[in-house]
Amino acid sequence: MTAAPTARDRRDEARDLSTGQVFARACAAEWTRLWTVRATWWFLAAAAAVMVGIGATAGFEAAGSPDPPQGDPAWRISTITAMPAQFALLALTLLAVTSDYATGGIVPALQWTPRRTILFLARALVLTGTTAVAGALLGLASALAAHTTARPLLRLPWDDGVEVLGTVAFVVAAGALLAVGLGFLLRHTAGALVAVFLLMLLLPLLLPQFGYAWMDALADVLPGTGAAFLLLGEVPGMTTSSAVTVLLGWAGGVSLAGWLRLTRDDANR
């Protein structure tokens, strides 16, 4: 008769696992956790409704226009619809992090994966990768909806599509990494949602309206401004390289702050 493994036996077994094995297990656990929560499906449904709905509406409007476009690419619709839809994906990411603190689930999560850096990296990778792929797929669906409802007025050149969908995926991934960092840093759903809303939408729109040069300069270094330039291209004085730098800087800096708090503070405070 074999004796049941003790807690010490399990700890010894965990020490024998390589970092790669622990990381793979943590990613598998985070993946399962993400897709077994009903909120994930609701947020994805909201993003799909926005992107596909606006894409189809734009196609109908193009077809019914007295001066309809001839041969324009439908991919432009993907970037336009991604601007509002990204907030559903960012909310999904935030809730996946902060819900652990709201329910106390962070304690068993760290008991399952006591190496906090690995937990952080696994959660960031799963959430960022999932939302980036979702953004690209929904961008494709949005362009297809516009192309179908406006056929044959709008085209779908695949060389343009690769660039557009890559841009959408990058913007969503950078925003999701920023959201992961905010979630671990603030540990509060409402506060993190307000922070994301301010950084990604409200402040970039509001600050330039005051007419002060320093406010314009501040707006230019906010992540929402970089996202708006890459998706819409209507930000004076900004370039692609500066927009990418702004987004990566915010995503990297805030995620670093979230990682530091996770590794240095008590999990249940």
C-alpha atoms as an extended CHARMM CRD file, in Angstrom:
* protein
*
       269  EXT
         1         1  MET       CA              0.0000000000        0.0000000000        0.0000000000  PROA      1               0.0000000000
         2         2  THR       CA              1.4980000000        3.3530000000       -1.0520000000  PROA      2               0.0000000000
         3         3  ALA       CA              1.4470000000        6.2040000000        1.4320000000  PROA      3               0.0000000000
         4         4  ALA       CA             -0.1930000000        9.4570000000        0.3540000000  PROA      4               0.0000000000
         5         5  PRO       CA              2.3150000000       12.1850000000       -0.5200000000  PROA      5               0.0000000000
         6         6  THR       CA              2.8770000000       14.7010000000        2.2280000000  PROA      6               0.0000000000
         7         7  ALA       CA              3.1580000000       18.4920000000        1.8380000000  PROA      7               0.0000000000
         8         8  ARG       CA              6.9330000000       18.1320000000        2.1700000000  PROA      8               0.0000000000
         9         9  ASP       CA              6.9610000000       15.5830000000       -0.6600000000  PROA      9               0.0000000000
        10        10  ARG       CA              5.0610000000       18.0000000000       -2.8960000000  PROA      10              0.0000000000
        11        11  ARG       CA              7.4660000000       20.8290000000       -2.0790000000  PROA      11              0.0000000000
        12        12  ASP       CA             10.4350000000       18.6030000000       -2.8780000000  PROA      12              0.0000000000
        13        13  GLU       CA              8.8010000000       17.6210000000       -6.1650000000  PROA      13              0.0000000000
        14        14  ALA       CA              8.2240000000       21.3130000000       -7.0090000000  PROA      14              0.0000000000
        15        15  ARG       CA             11.9030000000       22.0730000000       -6.3940000000  PROA      15              0.0000000000
        16        16  ASP       CA             12.8700000000       19.3650000000       -8.8850000000  PROA      16              0.0000000000
        17        17  LEU       CA             10.8800000000       21.0530000000      -11.6720000000  PROA      17              0.0000000000
        18        18  SER       CA             12.7710000000       23.3340000000      -14.0280000000  PROA      18              0.0000000000
        19        19  THR       CA             11.7520000000       26.9430000000      -14.4850000000  PROA      19              0.0000000000
        20        20  GLY       CA             10.4540000000       26.1110000000      -17.9520000000  PROA      20              0.0000000000
        21        21  GLN       CA              8.1960000000       23.3670000000      -16.6130000000  PROA      21              0.0000000000
        22        22  VAL       CA              6.8070000000       25.6120000000      -13.8990000000  PROA      22              0.0000000000
        23        23  PHE       CA              6.1970000000       28.3710000000      -16.4420000000  PROA      23              0.0000000000
        24        24  ALA       CA              4.4360000000       25.9650000000      -18.8280000000  PROA      24              0.0000000000
        25        25  ARG       CA              2.1880000000       24.7270000000      -16.0040000000  PROA      25              0.0000000000
        26        26  ALA       CA              1.4240000000       28.2850000000      -14.9370000000  PROA      26              0.0000000000
        27        27  CYS       CA              0.5060000000       29.2430000000      -18.5180000000  PROA      27              0.0000000000
        28        28  ALA       CA             -1.7730000000       26.2080000000      -18.7990000000  PROA      28              0.0000000000
        29        29  ALA       CA             -3.4510000000       27.1310000000      -15.5170000000  PROA      29              0.0000000000
        30        30  GLU       CA             -3.9120000000       30.7560000000      -16.6030000000  PROA      30              0.0000000000
        31        31  TRP       CA             -5.3250000000       29.6480000000      -19.9550000000  PROA      31              0.0000000000
        32        32  THR       CA             -7.8560000000       27.3650000000      -18.2780000000  PROA      32              0.0000000000
        33        33  ARG       CA             -8.7570000000       30.0460000000      -15.7570000000  PROA      33              0.0000000000
        34        34  LEU       CA             -9.3320000000       32.6400000000      -18.4850000000  PROA      34              0.0000000000
        35        35  TRP       CA            -11.6870000000       30.5180000000      -20.5730000000  PROA      35              0.0000000000
        36        36  THR       CA            -13.7210000000       29.1280000000      -17.6910000000  PROA      36              0.0000000000
        37        37  VAL       CA            -14.8430000000       32.5890000000      -16.5750000000  PROA      37              0.0000000000
        38        38  ARG       CA            -18.1010000000       33.8350000000      -18.0810000000  PROA      38              0.0000000000
        39        39  ALA       CA            -16.9080000000       37.4510000000      -18.1930000000  PROA      39              0.0000000000
        40        40  THR       CA            -14.3000000000       36.5330000000      -20.8200000000  PROA      40              0.0000000000
        41        41  TRP       CA            -16.9950000000       35.5150000000      -23.2630000000  PROA      41              0.0000000000
        42        42  TRP       CA            -19.1030000000       38.6030000000      -22.5220000000  PROA      42              0.0000000000
        43        43  PHE       CA            -16.2240000000       40.9910000000      -23.1930000000  PROA      43              0.0000000000
        44        44  LEU       CA            -15.2630000000       39.1550000000      -26.3940000000  PROA      44              0.0000000000
        45        45  ALA       CA            -18.8960000000       39.2620000000      -27.5100000000  PROA      45              0.0000000000
        46        46  ALA       CA            -18.9990000000       43.0130000000      -26.8520000000  PROA      46              0.0000000000
        47        47  ALA       CA            -15.8170000000       43.5840000000      -28.8570000000  PROA      47              0.0000000000
        48        48  ALA       CA            -17.1610000000       41.4190000000      -31.6910000000  PROA      48              0.0000000000
        49        49  ALA       CA            -20.4730000000       43.2770000000      -31.7380000000  PROA      49              0.0000000000
        50        50  VAL       CA            -18.6880000000       46.6330000000      -31.9710000000  PROA      50              0.0000000000
        51        51  MET       CA            -16.1840000000       45.6690000000      -34.6650000000  PROA      51              0.0000000000
        52        52  VAL       CA            -18.3910000000       43.5300000000      -36.8640000000  PROA      52              0.0000000000
        53        53  GLY       CA            -21.4310000000       45.7670000000      -36.3670000000  PROA      53              0.0000000000
        54        54  ILE       CA            -19.5860000000       48.9500000000      -37.3110000000  PROA      54              0.0000000000
        55        55  GLY       CA            -17.8900000000       47.1610000000      -40.2090000000  PROA      55              0.0000000000
        56        56  ALA       CA            -21.2120000000       45.9940000000      -41.6380000000  PROA      56              0.0000000000
        57        57  THR       CA            -22.7680000000       49.4330000000      -41.1170000000  PROA      57              0.0000000000
        58        58  ALA       CA            -19.8690000000       51.1180000000      -42.9130000000  PROA      58              0.0000000000
        59        59  GLY       CA            -20.2900000000       48.7120000000      -45.8120000000  PROA      59              0.0000000000
        60        60  PHE       CA            -24.0050000000       49.4340000000      -46.1050000000  PROA      60              0.0000000000
        61        61  GLU       CA            -23.3480000000       53.1890000000      -45.9990000000  PROA      61              0.0000000000
        62        62  ALA       CA            -20.6780000000       52.8880000000      -48.6960000000  PROA      62              0.0000000000
        63        63  ALA       CA            -23.0500000000       50.8780000000      -50.9030000000  PROA      63              0.0000000000
        64        64  GLY       CA            -25.8690000000       53.3730000000      -50.4170000000  PROA      64              0.0000000000
        65        65  SER       CA            -23.7740000000       56.4940000000      -50.9300000000  PROA      65              0.0000000000
        66        66  PRO       CA            -24.6850000000       58.6910000000      -53.9280000000  PROA      66              0.0000000000
        67        67  ASP       CA            -20.9630000000       58.8090000000      -54.7260000000  PROA      67              0.0000000000
        68        68  PRO       CA            -19.8250000000       55.3190000000      -53.6570000000  PROA      68              0.0000000000
        69        69  PRO       CA            -16.1220000000       54.5060000000      -53.3320000000  PROA      69              0.0000000000
        70        70  GLN       CA            -14.6340000000       52.4440000000      -56.1090000000  PROA      70              0.0000000000
        71        71  GLY       CA            -11.9000000000       49.9670000000      -55.2480000000  PROA      71              0.0000000000
        72        72  ASP       CA            -11.0350000000       51.3490000000      -51.8180000000  PROA      72              0.0000000000
        73        73  PRO       CA             -9.5820000000       48.7820000000      -49.3840000000  PROA      73              0.0000000000
        74        74  ALA       CA            -11.9580000000       47.5570000000      -46.6830000000  PROA      74              0.0000000000
        75        75  TRP       CA             -9.0970000000       47.1680000000      -44.2230000000  PROA      75              0.0000000000
        76        76  ARG       CA             -9.4020000000       50.7780000000      -43.0990000000  PROA      76              0.0000000000
        77        77  ILE       CA            -12.5890000000       49.7780000000      -41.3010000000  PROA      77              0.0000000000
        78        78  SER       CA            -10.5910000000       47.3940000000      -39.0870000000  PROA      78              0.0000000000
        79        79  THR       CA             -8.4570000000       50.1460000000      -37.5830000000  PROA      79              0.0000000000
        80        80  ILE       CA            -11.4490000000       52.4420000000      -37.0560000000  PROA      80              0.0000000000
        81        81  THR       CA            -13.5030000000       49.7700000000      -35.2940000000  PROA      81              0.0000000000
        82        82  ALA       CA            -10.5090000000       48.6400000000      -33.2010000000  PROA      82              0.0000000000
        83        83  MET       CA            -10.3260000000       52.0330000000      -31.4960000000  PROA      83              0.0000000000
        84        84  PRO       CA            -13.5540000000       51.6450000000      -29.4600000000  PROA      84              0.0000000000
        85        85  ALA       CA            -13.4760000000       47.8300000000      -29.3150000000  PROA      85              0.0000000000
        86        86  GLN       CA            -10.0790000000       47.7590000000      -27.6190000000  PROA      86              0.0000000000
        87        87  PHE       CA            -11.6850000000       48.9410000000      -24.3780000000  PROA      87              0.0000000000
        88        88  ALA       CA            -13.6910000000       45.7180000000      -24.1010000000  PROA      88              0.0000000000
        89        89  LEU       CA            -10.4520000000       43.7450000000      -24.4960000000  PROA      89              0.0000000000
        90        90  LEU       CA             -8.6460000000       45.9500000000      -21.9850000000  PROA      90              0.0000000000
        91        91  ALA       CA            -11.4910000000       45.5120000000      -19.4970000000  PROA      91              0.0000000000
        92        92  LEU       CA            -11.2570000000       41.7430000000      -19.9800000000  PROA      92              0.0000000000
        93        93  THR       CA             -7.5370000000       41.8910000000      -19.1950000000  PROA      93              0.0000000000
        94        94  LEU       CA             -7.9740000000       44.0890000000      -16.1340000000  PROA      94              0.0000000000
        95        95  LEU       CA            -10.7380000000       41.9700000000      -14.6790000000  PROA      95              0.0000000000
        96        96  ALA       CA             -8.6810000000       38.8090000000      -15.1430000000  PROA      96              0.0000000000
        97        97  VAL       CA             -6.0320000000       40.3450000000      -12.8520000000  PROA      97              0.0000000000
        98        98  THR       CA             -8.0330000000       42.3420000000      -10.3060000000  PROA      98              0.0000000000
        99        99  SER       CA            -10.7490000000       39.7220000000       -9.7610000000  PROA      99              0.0000000000
       100       100  ASP       CA             -8.1590000000       37.6220000000       -7.9320000000  PROA      100             0.0000000000
       101       101  TYR       CA             -7.7100000000       40.4060000000       -5.4000000000  PROA      101             0.0000000000
       102       102  ALA       CA            -11.4410000000       41.0560000000       -5.1030000000  PROA      102             0.0000000000
       103       103  THR       CA            -12.2280000000       37.4110000000       -4.3380000000  PROA      103             0.0000000000
       104       104  GLY       CA             -9.0430000000       36.5020000000       -2.4860000000  PROA      104             0.0000000000
       105       105  GLY       CA             -8.1080000000       34.0820000000       -5.2380000000  PROA      105             0.0000000000
       106       106  ILE       CA             -4.5980000000       35.5140000000       -5.4170000000  PROA      106             0.0000000000
       107       107  VAL       CA             -3.6450000000       33.5080000000       -2.3050000000  PROA      107             0.0000000000
       108       108  PRO       CA             -4.3940000000       30.0340000000       -3.7730000000  PROA      108             0.0000000000
       109       109  ALA       CA             -2.9570000000       31.2500000000       -7.1000000000  PROA      109             0.0000000000
       110       110  LEU       CA              0.3720000000       31.9280000000       -5.3710000000  PROA      110             0.0000000000
       111       111  GLN       CA              0.1510000000       28.6500000000       -3.4870000000  PROA      111             0.0000000000
       112       112  TRP       CA             -0.1770000000       26.9250000000       -6.8500000000  PROA      112             0.0000000000
       113       113  THR       CA              2.6350000000       29.0210000000       -8.3790000000  PROA      113             0.0000000000
       114       114  PRO       CA              4.7320000000       30.3810000000       -5.4980000000  PROA      114             0.0000000000
       115       115  ARG       CA              7.3360000000       31.8570000000       -7.8460000000  PROA      115             0.0000000000
       116       116  ARG       CA              5.7040000000       35.2310000000       -8.2490000000  PROA      116             0.0000000000
       117       117  THR       CA              7.7010000000       36.3320000000      -11.2670000000  PROA      117             0.0000000000
       118       118  ILE       CA              6.6140000000       33.2120000000      -13.1330000000  PROA      118             0.0000000000
       119       119  LEU       CA              2.9820000000       33.8410000000      -12.2080000000  PROA      119             0.0000000000
       120       120  PHE       CA              3.2520000000       37.4190000000      -13.4470000000  PROA      120             0.0000000000
       121       121  LEU       CA              4.9060000000       36.4180000000      -16.7310000000  PROA      121             0.0000000000
       122       122  ALA       CA              2.4370000000       33.5860000000      -17.3450000000  PROA      122             0.0000000000
       123       123  ARG       CA             -0.5880000000       35.7720000000      -16.7180000000  PROA      123             0.0000000000
       124       124  ALA       CA              0.8310000000       38.6040000000      -18.8300000000  PROA      124             0.0000000000
       125       125  LEU       CA              1.6870000000       36.2600000000      -21.7070000000  PROA      125             0.0000000000
       126       126  VAL       CA             -1.6890000000       34.5090000000      -21.7570000000  PROA      126             0.0000000000
       127       127  LEU       CA             -3.7300000000       37.7060000000      -21.4770000000  PROA      127             0.0000000000
       128       128  THR       CA             -1.6280000000       39.7370000000      -23.9100000000  PROA      128             0.0000000000
       129       129  GLY       CA             -1.4550000000       36.9470000000      -26.4740000000  PROA      129             0.0000000000
       130       130  THR       CA             -5.1560000000       36.1600000000      -26.2350000000  PROA      130             0.0000000000
       131       131  THR       CA             -6.3060000000       39.7470000000      -26.6420000000  PROA      131             0.0000000000
       132       132  ALA       CA             -3.8430000000       40.4060000000      -29.4860000000  PROA      132             0.0000000000
       133       133  VAL       CA             -5.0730000000       37.3790000000      -31.4320000000  PROA      133             0.0000000000
       134       134  ALA       CA             -8.6890000000       38.2960000000      -30.6580000000  PROA      134             0.0000000000
       135       135  GLY       CA             -8.0960000000       41.8470000000      -31.8910000000  PROA      135             0.0000000000
       136       136  ALA       CA             -6.5760000000       40.6160000000      -35.1560000000  PROA      136             0.0000000000
       137       137  LEU       CA             -9.3590000000       38.0770000000      -35.7720000000  PROA      137             0.0000000000
       138       138  LEU       CA            -12.0670000000       40.6180000000      -35.0310000000  PROA      138             0.0000000000
       139       139  GLY       CA            -10.2960000000       43.1100000000      -37.3090000000  PROA      139             0.0000000000
       140       140  LEU       CA            -10.4430000000       40.5130000000      -40.0610000000  PROA      140             0.0000000000
       141       141  ALA       CA            -14.1370000000       39.9100000000      -39.3540000000  PROA      141             0.0000000000
       142       142  SER       CA            -14.8260000000       43.6430000000      -39.4530000000  PROA      142             0.0000000000
       143       143  ALA       CA            -13.1380000000       44.0460000000      -42.8360000000  PROA      143             0.0000000000
       144       144  LEU       CA            -14.9540000000       40.9990000000      -44.2030000000  PROA      144             0.0000000000
       145       145  ALA       CA            -18.2830000000       42.4150000000      -43.0040000000  PROA      145             0.0000000000
       146       146  ALA       CA            -17.5970000000       45.7400000000      -44.7430000000  PROA      146             0.0000000000
       147       147  HSD       CA            -16.4160000000       43.9710000000      -47.9010000000  PROA      147             0.0000000000
       148       148  THR       CA            -19.4810000000       41.6990000000      -47.9950000000  PROA      148             0.0000000000
       149       149  THR       CA            -22.0710000000       44.4180000000      -47.4520000000  PROA      149             0.0000000000
       150       150  ALA       CA            -20.4220000000       46.8240000000      -49.9260000000  PROA      150             0.0000000000
       151       151  ARG       CA            -19.3580000000       44.3220000000      -52.6010000000  PROA      151             0.0000000000
       152       152  PRO       CA            -17.9880000000       45.0060000000      -55.1740000000  PROA      152             0.0000000000
       153       153  LEU       CA            -17.1180000000       48.5390000000      -54.0980000000  PROA      153             0.0000000000
       154       154  LEU       CA            -14.5280000000       47.6510000000      -51.4430000000  PROA      154             0.0000000000
       155       155  ARG       CA            -11.5090000000       45.4190000000      -52.0240000000  PROA      155             0.0000000000
       156       156  LEU       CA             -9.5430000000       43.1400000000      -49.6910000000  PROA      156             0.0000000000
       157       157  PRO       CA             -5.8900000000       43.2140000000      -50.8010000000  PROA      157             0.0000000000
       158       158  TRP       CA             -4.1400000000       40.7420000000      -48.5180000000  PROA      158             0.0000000000
       159       159  ASP       CA             -0.8030000000       42.5510000000      -48.5260000000  PROA      159             0.0000000000
       160       160  ASP       CA             -2.5140000000       45.5690000000      -46.9340000000  PROA      160             0.0000000000
       161       161  GLY       CA             -4.4160000000       43.2680000000      -44.6150000000  PROA      161             0.0000000000
       162       162  VAL       CA             -1.2790000000       41.7980000000      -43.0560000000  PROA      162             0.0000000000
       163       163  GLU       CA             -0.0340000000       45.2830000000      -42.1640000000  PROA      163             0.0000000000
       164       164  VAL       CA             -3.3840000000       46.4850000000      -40.8150000000  PROA      164             0.0000000000
       165       165  LEU       CA             -4.0830000000       43.3940000000      -38.7230000000  PROA      165             0.0000000000
       166       166  GLY       CA             -0.5290000000       43.4620000000      -37.3970000000  PROA      166             0.0000000000
       167       167  THR       CA             -1.0380000000       47.0510000000      -36.3030000000  PROA      167             0.0000000000
       168       168  VAL       CA             -4.3140000000       46.2000000000      -34.5710000000  PROA      168             0.0000000000
       169       169  ALA       CA             -2.7040000000       43.2400000000      -32.7930000000  PROA      169             0.0000000000
       170       170  PHE       CA              0.2370000000       45.3780000000      -31.6500000000  PROA      170             0.0000000000
       171       171  VAL       CA             -1.9420000000       48.1700000000      -30.2670000000  PROA      171             0.0000000000
       172       172  VAL       CA             -4.1850000000       45.7130000000      -28.4270000000  PROA      172             0.0000000000
       173       173  ALA       CA             -1.2020000000       43.7660000000      -27.0610000000  PROA      173             0.0000000000
       174       174  ALA       CA              0.5130000000       46.9240000000      -25.7920000000  PROA      174             0.0000000000
       175       175  GLY       CA             -2.7120000000       48.0830000000      -24.1560000000  PROA      175             0.0000000000
       176       176  ALA       CA             -3.2560000000       44.6560000000      -22.5960000000  PROA      176             0.0000000000
       177       177  LEU       CA              0.2610000000       44.6270000000      -21.1250000000  PROA      177             0.0000000000
       178       178  LEU       CA             -0.4050000000       48.0860000000      -19.6990000000  PROA      178             0.0000000000
       179       179  ALA       CA             -3.6810000000       46.7710000000      -18.2220000000  PROA      179             0.0000000000
       180       180  VAL       CA             -1.9240000000       43.7790000000      -16.6540000000  PROA      180             0.0000000000
       181       181  GLY       CA              0.5640000000       46.1000000000      -14.9810000000  PROA      181             0.0000000000
       182       182  LEU       CA             -2.1770000000       48.4030000000      -13.7240000000  PROA      182             0.0000000000
       183       183  GLY       CA             -4.1300000000       45.4520000000      -12.3830000000  PROA      183             0.0000000000
       184       184  PHE       CA             -1.2190000000       44.1730000000      -10.3220000000  PROA      184             0.0000000000
       185       185  LEU       CA             -0.2030000000       47.6950000000       -9.2980000000  PROA      185             0.0000000000
       186       186  LEU       CA             -3.6000000000       49.0420000000       -8.1770000000  PROA      186             0.0000000000
       187       187  ARG       CA             -5.2810000000       45.7250000000       -7.2460000000  PROA      187             0.0000000000
       188       188  HSD       CA             -8.6880000000       47.3730000000       -7.5560000000  PROA      188             0.0000000000
       189       189  THR       CA            -11.0350000000       46.8890000000      -10.4940000000  PROA      189             0.0000000000
       190       190  ALA       CA            -12.7380000000       50.2900000000      -10.4730000000  PROA      190             0.0000000000
       191       191  GLY       CA             -9.5000000000       52.2120000000       -9.9610000000  PROA      191             0.0000000000
       192       192  ALA       CA             -7.7040000000       50.2990000000      -12.6980000000  PROA      192             0.0000000000
       193       193  LEU       CA            -10.6030000000       50.7880000000      -15.1340000000  PROA      193             0.0000000000
       194       194  VAL       CA            -10.6320000000       54.5330000000      -14.4630000000  PROA      194             0.0000000000
       195       195  ALA       CA             -6.8620000000       54.7080000000      -14.9640000000  PROA      195             0.0000000000
       196       196  VAL       CA             -7.0460000000       52.8730000000      -18.2840000000  PROA      196             0.0000000000
       197       197  PHE       CA             -9.9330000000       55.0610000000      -19.4450000000  PROA      197             0.0000000000
       198       198  LEU       CA             -7.9970000000       58.2160000000      -18.5580000000  PROA      198             0.0000000000
       199       199  LEU       CA             -4.7200000000       57.1250000000      -20.1550000000  PROA      199             0.0000000000
       200       200  MET       CA             -6.1700000000       55.5930000000      -23.3020000000  PROA      200             0.0000000000
       201       201  LEU       CA             -9.0730000000       57.9170000000      -24.1250000000  PROA      201             0.0000000000
       202       202  LEU       CA            -10.0360000000       60.8750000000      -21.9590000000  PROA      202             0.0000000000
       203       203  LEU       CA             -6.7200000000       62.6490000000      -21.3120000000  PROA      203             0.0000000000
       204       204  PRO       CA             -5.4050000000       62.3430000000      -24.9080000000  PROA      204             0.0000000000
       205       205  LEU       CA             -8.6490000000       63.9350000000      -26.1400000000  PROA      205             0.0000000000
       206       206  LEU       CA             -9.0900000000       66.5090000000      -23.3720000000  PROA      206             0.0000000000
       207       207  LEU       CA             -5.6170000000       67.9790000000      -22.7980000000  PROA      207             0.0000000000
       208       208  PRO       CA             -5.1090000000       69.4850000000      -26.3130000000  PROA      208             0.0000000000
       209       209  GLN       CA             -8.4160000000       71.3670000000      -25.9810000000  PROA      209             0.0000000000
       210       210  PHE       CA             -6.9720000000       73.7900000000      -23.4070000000  PROA      210             0.0000000000
       211       211  GLY       CA             -4.5260000000       75.3310000000      -25.8830000000  PROA      211             0.0000000000
       212       212  TYR       CA             -1.4310000000       75.1440000000      -23.6720000000  PROA      212             0.0000000000
       213       213  ALA       CA              1.7900000000       73.8780000000      -25.2050000000  PROA      213             0.0000000000
       214       214  TRP       CA              2.7430000000       71.8450000000      -22.1450000000  PROA      214             0.0000000000
       215       215  MET       CA             -0.6350000000       70.0970000000      -22.1930000000  PROA      215             0.0000000000
       216       216  ASP       CA             -0.1730000000       69.2750000000      -25.8650000000  PROA      216             0.0000000000
       217       217  ALA       CA              3.2640000000       67.8680000000      -25.0530000000  PROA      217             0.0000000000
       218       218  LEU       CA              1.8200000000       65.8150000000      -22.1960000000  PROA      218             0.0000000000
       219       219  ALA       CA             -0.9330000000       64.4350000000      -24.4140000000  PROA      219             0.0000000000
       220       220  ASP       CA              1.6730000000       63.3620000000      -26.9860000000  PROA      220             0.0000000000
       221       221  VAL       CA              3.3780000000       61.0450000000      -24.4950000000  PROA      221             0.0000000000
       222       222  LEU       CA              0.1950000000       59.2870000000      -23.3470000000  PROA      222             0.0000000000
       223       223  PRO       CA             -0.4620000000       55.7410000000      -24.5890000000  PROA      223             0.0000000000
       224       224  GLY       CA             -3.8860000000       56.6380000000      -25.9640000000  PROA      224             0.0000000000
       225       225  THR       CA             -2.2880000000       59.1570000000      -28.3200000000  PROA      225             0.0000000000
       226       226  GLY       CA              0.1020000000       56.5430000000      -29.6620000000  PROA      226             0.0000000000
       227       227  ALA       CA             -2.7600000000       54.0970000000      -30.1600000000  PROA      227             0.0000000000
       228       228  ALA       CA             -4.8450000000       56.7470000000      -31.9450000000  PROA      228             0.0000000000
       229       229  PHE       CA             -1.9970000000       57.5550000000      -34.3300000000  PROA      229             0.0000000000
       230       230  LEU       CA             -1.3200000000       53.9270000000      -35.2340000000  PROA      230             0.0000000000
       231       231  LEU       CA             -5.0050000000       53.1270000000      -35.7320000000  PROA      231             0.0000000000
       232       232  LEU       CA             -6.3460000000       56.3980000000      -37.1290000000  PROA      232             0.0000000000
       233       233  GLY       CA             -3.2620000000       58.3850000000      -38.1600000000  PROA      233             0.0000000000
       234       234  GLU       CA             -4.7270000000       61.7560000000      -37.1500000000  PROA      234             0.0000000000
       235       235  VAL       CA             -2.2600000000       63.0160000000      -34.5350000000  PROA      235             0.0000000000
       236       236  PRO       CA             -0.2540000000       66.0520000000      -35.7490000000  PROA      236             0.0000000000
       237       237  GLY       CA              3.4730000000       65.9010000000      -35.1560000000  PROA      237             0.0000000000
       238       238  MET       CA              3.6020000000       62.1970000000      -34.2730000000  PROA      238             0.0000000000
       239       239  THR       CA              5.4050000000       59.5220000000      -36.2550000000  PROA      239             0.0000000000
       240       240  THR       CA              5.0920000000       55.7520000000      -36.3110000000  PROA      240             0.0000000000
       241       241  SER       CA              8.3450000000       55.3010000000      -34.3980000000  PROA      241             0.0000000000
       242       242  SER       CA              7.3410000000       57.7870000000      -31.7000000000  PROA      242             0.0000000000
       243       243  ALA       CA              3.8960000000       56.1830000000      -31.3420000000  PROA      243             0.0000000000
       244       244  VAL       CA              5.4370000000       52.7170000000      -30.9730000000  PROA      244             0.0000000000
       245       245  THR       CA              7.9480000000       54.0690000000      -28.4550000000  PROA      245             0.0000000000
       246       246  VAL       CA              5.2060000000       55.6860000000      -26.3710000000  PROA      246             0.0000000000
       247       247  LEU       CA              3.0910000000       52.5390000000      -26.2870000000  PROA      247             0.0000000000
       248       248  LEU       CA              6.0130000000       50.2470000000      -25.4530000000  PROA      248             0.0000000000
       249       249  GLY       CA              7.3230000000       52.6740000000      -22.8400000000  PROA      249             0.0000000000
       250       250  TRP       CA              4.0140000000       52.8120000000      -20.9880000000  PROA      250             0.0000000000
       251       251  ALA       CA              3.3770000000       49.0810000000      -21.2970000000  PROA      251             0.0000000000
       252       252  GLY       CA              6.8720000000       48.2030000000      -20.0910000000  PROA      252             0.0000000000
       253       253  GLY       CA              7.0080000000       50.8020000000      -17.3250000000  PROA      253             0.0000000000
       254       254  VAL       CA              3.6010000000       50.0680000000      -15.8040000000  PROA      254             0.0000000000
       255       255  SER       CA              4.0460000000       46.3010000000      -16.0570000000  PROA      255             0.0000000000
       256       256  LEU       CA              7.4040000000       46.6580000000      -14.2890000000  PROA      256             0.0000000000
       257       257  ALA       CA              5.6940000000       48.6070000000      -11.4950000000  PROA      257             0.0000000000
       258       258  GLY       CA              2.9960000000       45.9200000000      -11.2320000000  PROA      258             0.0000000000
       259       259  TRP       CA              5.6190000000       43.1680000000      -11.0820000000  PROA      259             0.0000000000
       260       260  LEU       CA              7.5270000000       44.9940000000       -8.3460000000  PROA      260             0.0000000000
       261       261  ARG       CA              4.4180000000       45.3040000000       -6.2010000000  PROA      261             0.0000000000
       262       262  LEU       CA              3.5010000000       41.6580000000       -6.7300000000  PROA      262             0.0000000000
       263       263  THR       CA              6.9540000000       40.4370000000       -5.7400000000  PROA      263             0.0000000000
       264       264  ARG       CA              7.5390000000       42.8150000000       -2.8100000000  PROA      264             0.0000000000
       265       265  ASP       CA              4.1420000000       43.3400000000       -1.1450000000  PROA      265             0.0000000000
       266       266  ASP       CA              1.8280000000       40.9470000000        0.6390000000  PROA      266             0.0000000000
       267       267  ALA       CA             -0.5900000000       39.4390000000       -1.8520000000  PROA      267             0.0000000000
       268       268  ASN       CA             -3.6890000000       40.0070000000        0.2790000000  PROA      268             0.0000000000
       269       269  ARG       CA             -3.2060000000       43.7290000000        0.9880000000  PROA      269             0.0000000000
